[in-house]
Amino acid sequence: MKKIILLLMFISMVALTSCNKTPLEKVLNDIKENNPKTITLSDYTNFKWDEVWLISGSIGGRYIILMREQNIDVKKVERPKRKYGKYQELSKTVVYVYNKKVVYYEFPPDNRDREFSLLGFVEPYALLDFKLERGQIVVVSSDNSVCEVKHRTLVPIKPIKIYENMDEKLK
């Protein structure tokens, strides 16, 4: 009887911890465990969204202005949390939009919580990335959110919009 109770407790703990993961953390986990050639972003979310904006650049007012110009209701997107006294220099932000409203956003997982060296902290690097140039925005539809997986880089196969050099254009 004790073994059954322990097994049930273990299963519920695993279920609870997997529920707390962000969509990109779930993608990273799947890539580590199953090594797929492609993934579909919509398979990893438990909420409705029409399109996802993959933004390469420090998220802030300029990108929010662009989204508002596209009639998307976005109030504020916070920068990644400060960890160990450092902000992420170049944020990549993933913004999910449903019915022209931002419903969720996240930042790709990085090594800030895990990596140490003998001299202190290791320079932060992304554990999961999108192949985007600085200032580039790629918009992907939930109906076709298939990405090619190259190691831990996701490359959207059929984006619906691509904005280039947005850091310069939004100054």
HELIX and SHEET records of a PDB file:
HELIX    1   1 LYS A    2  CYS A   19  1                                  18    
HELIX    2   2 PRO A   23  ASN A   34  1                                  12    
HELIX    3   3 LEU A   41  TYR A   44  5                                   4    
HELIX    4   4 GLY A   61  GLU A   69  1                                   9    
HELIX    5   5 SER A  142  ASN A  144  5                                   3    
HELIX    6   6 MET A  166  LYS A  169  1                                   4    
SHEET    1   A 4 THR A  38  THR A  40  0                                        
SHEET    2   A 4 VAL A 146  LYS A 150 -1                                        
SHEET    3   A 4 THR A 153  PRO A 156 -1                                        
SHEET    4   A 4 ASP A 129  PHE A 130  1                                        
SHEET    1   B 5 LYS A 101  GLU A 106  0                                        
SHEET    2   B 5 LYS A  92  TYR A  98 -1                                        
SHEET    3   B 5 GLU A  51  SER A  56 -1                                        
SHEET    4   B 5 ILE A 137  SER A 141 -1                                        
SHEET    5   B 5 LYS A 161  TYR A 163 -1                                        
SHEET    1   C 2 PHE A 116  SER A 117  0                                        
SHEET    2   C 2 GLY A 120  PHE A 121 -1                                        
END                                                                             
